[in-house]
Amino acid sequence: MLLAHPVVLKNLIEQYETLRALHAESGTSEARQRMEDVAYTLCVSTGTRDTEAALVAARHRLPGARTEDDSLLTT
């Protein structure tokens, strides 16, 4: 599997978090589409199918991420 560069992942995370903070999911059709596009790209870039899992996986690949991070584990 090809892995996205950490800079690309950081940019996608920032875009998604900005759109979420602006409540794009309940905004205009263009805003909703942009959020869906960023979420899809995050999932493809991380090899996941869920946006929340994609965010965790992307953050894990960023420089300075703790290698012993267990946030992917469920309780």
C-alpha positions as CSV (number, residue, x, y, z in Angstrom):
1,M,0.0,0.0,0.0
2,L,1.2,3.5,-0.8
3,L,1.5,5.7,2.2
4,A,0.7,9.4,2.0
5,H,3.5,11.8,3.0
6,P,3.1,13.2,6.6
7,V,2.7,16.8,5.2
8,V,-0.2,15.7,3.1
9,L,-1.8,13.9,6.1
10,K,-1.3,17.0,8.3
11,N,-3.0,19.2,5.7
12,L,-5.9,16.8,5.3
13,I,-6.4,16.6,9.1
14,E,-6.3,20.4,9.3
15,Q,-8.9,20.7,6.5
16,Y,-11.2,18.2,8.1
17,E,-11.0,19.7,11.5
18,T,-11.6,23.2,10.1
19,L,-14.7,22.0,8.2
20,R,-16.0,20.1,11.2
21,A,-15.5,23.2,13.4
22,L,-17.4,25.3,10.9
23,H,-20.2,22.6,10.9
24,A,-19.8,22.0,7.2
25,E,-21.9,18.9,7.5
26,S,-25.0,21.0,8.0
27,G,-23.9,23.9,5.7
28,T,-24.3,24.4,2.0
29,S,-24.1,21.5,-0.4
30,E,-20.7,22.7,-1.5
31,A,-19.4,22.7,2.1
32,R,-20.9,19.2,2.7
33,Q,-19.3,17.9,-0.5
34,R,-15.9,19.4,0.5
35,M,-16.1,17.7,3.9
36,E,-17.1,14.4,2.3
37,D,-14.2,14.7,-0.2
38,V,-11.6,15.4,2.5
39,A,-13.0,12.5,4.6
40,Y,-12.8,10.2,1.6
41,T,-9.2,11.3,0.8
42,L,-8.2,10.7,4.4
43,C,-9.7,7.2,4.3
44,V,-7.9,6.4,1.1
45,S,-4.7,7.9,2.3
46,T,-4.7,5.8,5.5
47,G,-6.2,2.6,4.2
48,T,-9.3,2.9,6.4
49,R,-13.0,3.0,5.8
50,D,-14.1,5.2,8.7
51,T,-13.3,8.9,9.1
52,E,-12.5,8.7,12.8
53,A,-10.2,5.7,12.2
54,A,-8.6,7.6,9.3
55,L,-7.9,10.6,11.6
56,V,-6.3,8.4,14.3
57,A,-4.2,6.6,11.6
58,A,-3.2,9.9,10.0
59,R,-2.2,11.4,13.3
60,H,-0.2,8.3,14.1
61,R,1.9,8.9,11.0
62,L,2.8,12.5,11.8
63,P,6.3,13.3,13.0
64,G,6.4,13.2,16.8
65,A,3.6,10.7,17.1
66,R,4.1,8.3,20.0
67,T,4.9,4.9,18.7
68,E,3.4,3.3,21.8
69,D,0.1,5.1,21.3
70,D,-2.7,2.7,22.0
71,S,-5.5,5.0,20.7
72,L,-6.3,2.5,18.0
73,L,-7.3,-0.1,20.6
74,T,-10.8,-0.3,21.8
75,T,-11.8,-1.0,25.4
